[in-house]
Amino acid sequence: MEQISQLFSKLYDKVAINYQNSPTRSQLFPELSANDEYYLDILYSQSETTATQFADQAGISKPAATRIVKRFVQAGYLVKKPSQHDKRVMYLTLSPEMLRHCQQNYRLFDQVFLDAISILNESEQHQLQQLMQKVDQNL
């Protein structure tokens, strides 16, 4: 029997390849690297965050986060907004174009994943969801 970690890795790779090769994948920012996509995904999931919170979530140093944020602001991916309560605090939000890019790619990834599990009946999908939630709680 195949090791579950190998099977998971193989399934993940297949879903990722289907996602990457999809003609409906957003092409608004073709210059983005895999790391850029990863960091933008974190920023997208946090909606409005500070550089310190971003660094913590990404597991990177504050200077590295500052460099990434500066590059993303210069490229037009991010917008800095001062806090209404404390002008020293700057919040990071995705630019409208980057927000659309992320939303389109999230919808696509959801569709690719749903297509992948469409061979399962409703009960099996529910069971898979429960098992994945159990694993997620342990991470």
Secondary structure, DSSP 8 states (H G I E B T S, - for coil): ---HHHHHHHHHHHHHHHHHT-TTS--S-TT--HHHHHHHHHHHHHSSB-HHHHHHHHT--HHHHHHHHHHHHHHTSEEEEE-SS-TT-EEEEE-HHHHHHHHHHHHHHHHHHHHHTTTS-HHHHHHHHHHHHHHHHH-
